[in-house]
Amino acid sequence: MEQEQPRYAVVPVHTPSLTHALSIAMTRGIMVWRDAETGTPFSLKELFEFSKRHDREHPLKEHYFYMVTREGAIGISPGLEWLTTWMFIPMEECKERDFMLMKMREDLMTERAVREAVDKAVTEGLAREKAAKEQAAKEQAVPVGDGSPVSTPVEAPQPAPSTPRTLKFCTNCGAKVMPGNKFCTHCGKSVIIN
């Protein structure tokens, strides 16, 4: 004997994609659903990810559409509302639902905090960059006789003349010491420069 599917008050909302149906179901105030067949719970974020993938992988056949009820249930119909196969039904009030809603809220708060921190860092970075450019422009401006600034071209810094790197030897242990080193890398004794 075939199991009878639950009946829902159908609002004449027909959508071409599951993602669109989900957005309409959200306006009904639903944030957590169950799979109508398995009873598996889906948070809004999980169902949104599922719906995007489902729309890509399973485009609707001609004359089919998604239905959304007043209660926020989502189903697929072959063109006749009474033949709708329900896919997702709103989750009943229970501890599991409350936990999922609390977890979604925490995730949203964390994402908001991260987004605000990134926005602040970007804004501050852009402000520092702008201030540095303005400061560089001021430093390049040289006043002329009438007091108006004139930009002068900035010359590229010339590389320092290179000196040949000659090895020296530690007076304590005789190990090779590179020029510029203040201590012997072998024994740690201070290198005396003549």
matplotlib code that plots the C-alpha trace (Angstrom):
import matplotlib.pyplot as plt

x = [0.0, 1.4, 2.0, -0.2, 1.8, 0.9, -1.3, -0.3, -2.2, -0.8, -0.3, -0.1, 3.7, 5.3, 9.1, 11.5, 14.3, 14.7, 16.9, 14.0, 11.6, 13.9, 14.0, 10.2, 10.0, 12.4, 9.9, 7.5, 9.9, 11.3, 15.1, 15.2, 13.6, 13.5, 13.9, 10.3, 11.5, 14.3, 13.6, 17.2, 17.3, 18.7, 19.7, 19.1, 22.8, 22.8, 19.6, 20.9, 24.1, 22.0, 19.5, 22.3, 23.9, 20.5, 19.5, 22.8, 22.6, 18.8, 17.2, 13.4, 11.6, 9.0, 5.8, 7.4, 7.8, 8.6, 5.7, 5.9, 3.2, 2.0, 3.9, 7.2, 7.1, 8.8, 7.8, 8.1, 5.0, 4.4, 2.0, -0.9, -0.7, -2.4, 0.3, 3.1, 5.9, 7.1, 10.9, 11.4, 9.0, 9.4, 11.0, 8.8, 9.6, 12.1, 15.5, 17.3, 15.6, 16.5, 20.1, 20.3, 18.9, 21.3, 24.3, 23.2, 23.0, 26.5, 27.9, 26.3, 27.8, 31.2, 31.0, 29.8, 32.7, 35.2, 33.7, 33.8, 37.4, 38.4, 36.5, 38.1, 41.6, 41.0, 39.6, 42.5, 45.0, 43.5, 43.6, 47.3, 48.1, 46.3, 48.0, 51.4, 50.8, 49.7, 52.8, 55.0, 53.4, 53.9, 57.6, 58.1, 56.5, 59.1, 57.9, 59.0, 59.4, 55.7, 55.0, 53.2, 54.5, 56.1, 56.6, 60.1, 61.0, 62.3, 65.5, 65.9, 68.4, 71.9, 73.1, 76.0, 79.4, 80.1, 83.2, 85.0, 84.1, 87.3, 87.5, 89.2, 90.3, 89.5, 92.5, 91.3, 90.6, 91.6, 88.2, 87.1, 85.0, 82.9, 83.3, 80.7, 80.5, 81.3, 81.7, 83.3, 80.7, 82.9, 84.0, 81.9, 84.9, 84.7, 86.4, 89.0, 88.9, 92.3]
y = [0.0, 3.4, 5.8, 8.9, 12.2, 15.0, 17.8, 21.4, 24.6, 25.6, 29.2, 29.6, 30.2, 28.4, 28.8, 27.7, 26.7, 25.2, 28.1, 30.5, 28.3, 28.4, 32.2, 32.3, 29.7, 31.9, 34.8, 32.5, 32.7, 29.1, 28.6, 24.8, 22.0, 18.3, 16.1, 14.8, 11.3, 10.7, 13.2, 14.6, 18.1, 20.9, 24.4, 27.3, 27.4, 23.6, 23.7, 26.7, 24.9, 21.8, 23.8, 25.5, 22.1, 20.5, 23.3, 22.8, 19.0, 18.5, 21.2, 21.0, 19.2, 21.0, 21.7, 21.1, 23.7, 24.0, 24.7, 26.6, 26.4, 29.0, 26.9, 27.0, 23.4, 23.0, 20.4, 19.7, 19.5, 18.1, 20.9, 20.0, 21.3, 18.2, 15.9, 17.8, 15.6, 17.2, 17.6, 19.7, 20.3, 22.9, 21.3, 20.9, 22.7, 20.5, 20.8, 19.7, 22.6, 25.1, 23.9, 24.3, 27.8, 28.7, 27.3, 29.3, 32.5, 31.8, 31.2, 34.4, 36.4, 34.9, 35.6, 39.1, 39.7, 38.4, 40.5, 43.6, 43.0, 42.5, 45.7, 47.7, 46.4, 47.2, 50.7, 51.5, 50.1, 52.3, 55.3, 54.8, 54.3, 57.5, 59.4, 58.1, 59.1, 62.6, 62.9, 61.8, 64.4, 67.1, 66.2, 66.3, 69.8, 72.6, 76.2, 78.7, 82.5, 83.2, 80.5, 78.0, 74.5, 72.8, 69.1, 68.0, 64.6, 62.2, 60.6, 56.9, 56.2, 55.1, 51.8, 51.9, 51.1, 47.5, 46.6, 43.3, 40.8, 39.5, 36.9, 37.6, 35.1, 35.0, 35.9, 33.4, 30.2, 31.0, 30.3, 32.3, 35.4, 37.2, 41.0, 42.8, 40.1, 41.3, 37.9, 34.7, 32.2, 29.3, 30.3, 33.5, 35.7, 39.4, 40.1, 42.8, 45.1, 46.6]
z = [0.0, -1.0, 1.8, 1.5, 1.3, 3.7, 2.2, 2.5, 1.8, -1.6, -2.5, -6.3, -6.3, -9.1, -9.5, -12.3, -9.9, -6.4, -5.4, -6.2, -4.3, -1.3, -1.4, -1.4, 1.5, 3.5, 3.3, 5.2, 8.1, 7.8, 8.4, 8.9, 6.8, 6.7, 3.7, 3.0, 2.3, 4.8, 7.5, 7.3, 8.7, 6.5, 7.7, 5.4, 4.4, 3.7, 1.7, -0.3, -1.2, -2.1, -4.2, -6.3, -7.0, -7.7, -10.2, -12.1, -12.2, -12.6, -14.8, -14.8, -17.6, -19.7, -17.8, -14.4, -11.7, -8.0, -5.5, -2.2, 0.4, 3.0, 5.6, 3.6, 2.2, -1.1, -3.7, -7.5, -9.6, -13.1, -13.9, -11.7, -8.1, -6.6, -8.1, -6.3, -4.8, -1.6, -1.3, 1.9, 4.7, 7.5, 10.6, 13.6, 16.9, 18.8, 20.5, 17.3, 15.4, 18.2, 18.2, 14.4, 14.6, 17.4, 15.4, 12.3, 14.4, 15.8, 12.3, 11.0, 13.9, 13.3, 9.5, 10.2, 12.7, 10.1, 7.3, 9.5, 10.5, 6.8, 5.8, 8.5, 7.6, 3.9, 4.7, 7.0, 4.4, 1.7, 4.0, 4.8, 1.2, 0.2, 3.0, 1.9, -1.7, -0.6, 1.6, -1.2, -3.5, -1.0, -0.6, -4.3, -4.7, -4.6, -4.2, -6.9, -6.7, -6.6, -3.9, -6.1, -5.9, -8.9, -9.0, -9.7, -11.1, -8.5, -9.5, -8.9, -6.1, -7.4, -6.2, -3.7, -5.3, -4.7, -2.8, -3.4, -0.7, 0.8, 3.4, 6.7, 9.3, 13.0, 15.2, 17.9, 15.9, 12.4, 10.8, 7.7, 8.6, 6.0, 5.8, 7.8, 10.5, 14.0, 15.5, 14.3, 13.2, 14.5, 17.9, 18.6, 19.4, 18.5, 15.2, 15.4, 12.4, 11.5]

ax = plt.figure().add_subplot(projection="3d")
ax.plot(x, y, z, "-o")
ax.set_aspect("equal")
plt.show()
